[in-house]
Amino acid sequence: MEAAPKMTEEKIYNILRDAILNADFPPGQQLKESLLAEAFGVSRTPIRTVFQRLKYDSLIELKPKRGAFVYCPTPAEAEQIFSVRQMLEPQATALAANYATTSEIDRMYLFLEEERKLMKDQLFHKSLVATKNLHLSIIESSRNTYLIEFLRKIITLSHIILSFYDVSEHKEANAICEHGQLVDSIKNRQAKVAEELAINHIVSIQHDIDFSKEFTYPVSITQVINRYV
């Protein structure tokens, strides 16, 4: 009989990150160190290390004497995040229209097709990952190191908000249509058009966020972890 594979810090990090981004652990959910250590079959030490990484990614908050909790963005925080994104991402998108290579544009279309397929299959949270990757591929084609570095963080935070406070299927279909127009404008080297489309798109998705959503917390952390192990 083969021994069970060792649960490394990297595996634990990937599992917890995915569980949070898939909203299996919703905003405000407490992640108890002892329960996670038991679920993964490890000591508390690697769990603490992973918590620091998740905190750096803005996926959890570490509260003194209380422990780790899944990040719960407020409407005010979301407004600030999307405000910054609205100021910077259109500029990066315009630069992408000027500098993106053929292979980079092909990659954008691959993410776009993946997003469409996942939405058709009603795999909403997975489609959001493709959405995030599409936006990252656009800004990474801007050739501006500082814009890229800053927007990576902002887009990740936006992804977290959208993962938690998801919008309707109809509105998501509109977003995919907007993504198609955006990539087409980059392919056609229409920098000004790309910039304007990016502004309108960001305003649109921010407007569709529903902060009235209520969450049901999982009965067992172990049950959630077992879906990923």
C-alpha positions as CSV (number, residue, x, y, z in Angstrom):
1,M,0.0,0.0,0.0
2,E,1.4,3.4,-1.0
3,A,1.9,6.0,1.6
4,A,-0.2,9.1,1.3
5,P,1.6,12.0,-0.4
6,K,3.2,14.5,1.9
7,M,1.2,17.7,2.3
8,T,3.8,20.4,1.6
9,E,3.3,24.1,2.4
10,E,2.9,24.8,-1.3
11,K,0.1,22.3,-1.6
12,I,-1.6,23.6,1.5
13,Y,-1.3,27.2,0.2
14,N,-2.8,26.3,-3.2
15,I,-5.7,24.4,-1.7
16,L,-6.6,27.2,0.8
17,R,-6.2,29.9,-1.9
18,D,-8.4,28.0,-4.3
19,A,-11.0,27.3,-1.6
20,I,-11.2,31.0,-0.8
21,L,-11.3,32.2,-4.4
22,N,-14.0,29.6,-5.2
23,A,-16.0,31.0,-2.2
24,D,-16.0,27.6,-0.5
25,F,-14.7,29.6,2.4
26,P,-16.8,32.8,2.2
27,P,-15.9,36.3,3.6
28,G,-15.6,36.4,7.4
29,Q,-15.1,32.6,7.7
30,Q,-12.7,31.8,10.5
31,L,-9.9,29.4,9.5
32,K,-8.9,27.7,12.7
33,E,-5.3,26.7,12.8
34,S,-5.8,23.5,14.8
35,L,-8.6,22.3,12.5
36,L,-6.6,23.0,9.4
37,A,-3.5,21.2,10.8
38,E,-5.6,18.2,11.6
39,A,-7.3,18.2,8.1
40,F,-4.0,18.4,6.3
41,G,-2.2,16.0,8.7
42,V,0.6,18.5,9.6
43,S,1.7,20.5,12.5
44,R,0.6,24.1,13.1
45,T,3.9,25.5,11.8
46,P,3.3,25.1,8.1
47,I,-0.3,26.4,8.6
48,R,1.1,29.6,10.2
49,T,3.5,30.0,7.3
50,V,0.7,29.6,4.8
51,F,-1.4,32.1,6.7
52,Q,1.3,34.7,6.2
53,R,1.3,34.1,2.4
54,L,-2.5,34.3,2.3
55,K,-2.4,37.5,4.3
56,Y,0.2,39.0,1.8
57,D,-2.2,38.0,-1.0
58,S,-5.0,39.9,0.9
59,L,-7.0,36.7,1.0
60,I,-7.2,36.5,4.8
61,E,-6.9,38.8,7.8
62,L,-4.9,37.9,10.9
63,K,-6.6,39.3,14.0
64,P,-4.7,39.4,17.3
65,K,-6.0,36.9,19.8
66,R,-8.8,35.8,17.4
67,G,-7.0,34.1,14.5
68,A,-7.3,34.0,10.7
69,F,-10.5,35.1,8.9
70,V,-11.2,35.1,5.2
71,Y,-10.9,38.7,3.9
72,C,-14.3,40.4,3.9
73,P,-14.1,43.5,1.6
74,T,-16.5,46.4,2.5
75,P,-18.3,48.4,-0.1
76,A,-15.9,51.3,0.7
77,E,-12.9,49.2,0.1
78,A,-14.3,47.8,-3.2
79,E,-15.0,51.4,-4.3
80,Q,-11.3,52.4,-3.7
81,I,-10.0,49.3,-5.4
82,F,-12.1,49.8,-8.6
83,S,-11.4,53.5,-8.5
84,V,-7.7,52.9,-8.7
85,R,-8.2,50.2,-11.3
86,Q,-10.3,52.7,-13.4
87,M,-7.5,55.2,-13.3
88,L,-4.6,52.8,-14.3
89,E,-5.9,49.8,-16.2
90,P,-7.2,51.8,-19.2
91,Q,-3.7,53.3,-19.6
92,A,-2.1,49.9,-19.5
93,T,-4.7,48.6,-22.0
94,A,-3.9,51.4,-24.4
95,L,-0.2,50.6,-24.1
96,A,-1.0,46.9,-24.8
97,A,-2.7,48.0,-28.1
98,N,0.6,49.6,-29.1
99,Y,3.1,47.0,-27.9
100,A,1.4,43.5,-27.6
101,T,3.0,40.9,-29.8
102,T,1.1,38.5,-31.9
103,S,1.7,35.7,-29.5
104,E,0.6,37.8,-26.6
105,I,-2.7,38.7,-28.4
106,D,-3.2,35.0,-29.3
107,R,-2.9,34.3,-25.5
108,M,-5.5,36.8,-24.8
109,Y,-7.9,35.1,-27.2
110,L,-7.2,31.7,-25.5
111,F,-8.2,33.1,-22.1
112,L,-11.3,34.7,-23.7
113,E,-12.3,31.4,-25.2
114,E,-11.7,29.6,-21.9
115,E,-13.8,32.2,-20.2
116,R,-16.7,31.7,-22.6
117,K,-16.5,27.9,-22.3
118,L,-16.5,27.9,-18.6
119,M,-19.5,30.3,-18.4
120,K,-21.4,28.1,-20.9
121,D,-20.7,25.1,-18.6
122,Q,-21.9,27.3,-15.7
123,L,-18.6,27.0,-13.9
124,F,-18.8,30.6,-12.7
125,H,-15.8,30.7,-10.3
126,K,-13.5,29.0,-12.7
127,S,-14.6,31.5,-15.4
128,L,-13.5,34.3,-13.1
129,V,-10.0,32.8,-13.0
130,A,-9.9,32.9,-16.8
131,T,-11.2,36.5,-16.6
132,K,-8.4,37.5,-14.2
133,N,-5.8,35.8,-16.4
134,L,-7.2,37.7,-19.4
135,H,-6.9,41.1,-17.7
136,L,-3.4,40.2,-16.4
137,S,-2.3,39.1,-19.9
138,I,-3.4,42.5,-21.2
139,I,-1.6,44.6,-18.6
140,E,1.5,42.5,-18.9
141,S,1.7,43.4,-22.6
142,S,1.9,47.1,-21.7
143,R,5.7,47.0,-21.2
144,N,5.4,49.3,-18.2
145,T,7.0,47.6,-15.2
146,Y,5.4,49.8,-12.6
147,L,1.9,49.6,-14.0
148,I,2.2,45.8,-14.3
149,E,3.4,45.4,-10.7
150,F,0.7,47.6,-9.2
151,L,-2.2,46.4,-11.3
152,R,-1.4,42.8,-10.6
153,K,-2.4,43.5,-6.9
154,I,-5.4,45.5,-7.9
155,I,-6.8,43.0,-10.3
156,T,-6.3,40.2,-7.8
157,L,-8.2,42.2,-5.2
158,S,-11.0,42.8,-7.8
159,H,-11.1,39.1,-8.5
160,I,-11.6,38.4,-4.8
161,I,-14.5,40.8,-4.6
162,L,-16.1,39.3,-7.7
163,S,-15.6,35.8,-6.5
164,F,-17.5,36.6,-3.3
165,Y,-20.1,39.0,-4.5
166,D,-20.8,37.4,-7.9
167,V,-23.1,39.0,-10.5
168,S,-25.9,37.4,-12.5
169,E,-25.2,35.1,-15.5
170,H,-26.8,37.7,-17.8
171,K,-24.4,40.4,-16.6
172,E,-21.4,38.1,-16.8
173,A,-22.4,37.3,-20.5
174,N,-22.2,41.1,-21.1
175,A,-18.8,41.2,-19.5
176,I,-17.5,38.5,-21.8
177,C,-18.9,40.4,-24.8
178,E,-17.0,43.5,-23.6
179,H,-13.8,41.4,-23.2
180,G,-14.1,40.3,-26.8
181,Q,-14.4,43.9,-28.0
182,L,-11.4,44.8,-25.8
183,V,-9.1,42.2,-27.2
184,D,-10.3,43.0,-30.8
185,S,-9.3,46.6,-30.3
186,I,-5.9,45.6,-29.0
187,K,-5.4,43.3,-32.0
188,N,-6.4,46.1,-34.4
189,R,-4.0,48.5,-32.6
190,Q,-6.8,50.9,-31.7
191,A,-5.2,52.3,-28.5
192,K,-7.8,55.0,-27.9
193,V,-10.7,52.7,-28.5
194,A,-9.1,50.1,-26.1
195,E,-8.7,52.7,-23.4
196,E,-12.3,53.8,-23.6
197,L,-13.6,50.2,-23.7
198,A,-11.5,49.5,-20.6
199,I,-13.0,52.5,-18.7
200,N,-16.6,51.5,-19.5
201,H,-15.9,47.9,-18.7
202,I,-14.5,48.6,-15.2
203,V,-17.4,51.0,-14.4
204,S,-19.9,48.4,-15.6
205,I,-18.5,45.5,-13.5
206,Q,-18.2,47.7,-10.4
207,H,-21.9,48.8,-10.8
208,D,-23.0,45.1,-10.9
209,I,-21.4,44.0,-7.6
210,D,-24.1,43.0,-5.1
211,F,-23.0,43.5,-1.5
212,S,-26.4,42.4,-0.2
213,K,-25.4,38.7,-0.7
214,E,-25.5,36.6,2.4
215,F,-23.2,33.7,3.0
216,T,-23.7,30.2,4.6
217,Y,-20.6,29.1,6.4
218,P,-19.5,25.5,5.9
219,V,-20.2,23.1,8.8
220,S,-16.8,21.5,8.6
221,I,-13.5,22.8,7.5
222,T,-12.4,19.2,6.9
223,Q,-15.3,18.7,4.4
224,V,-14.2,21.7,2.4
225,I,-10.5,20.6,2.4
226,N,-11.4,17.1,1.3
227,R,-12.9,18.5,-2.0
228,Y,-9.4,19.6,-2.9
229,V,-7.1,17.0,-1.5
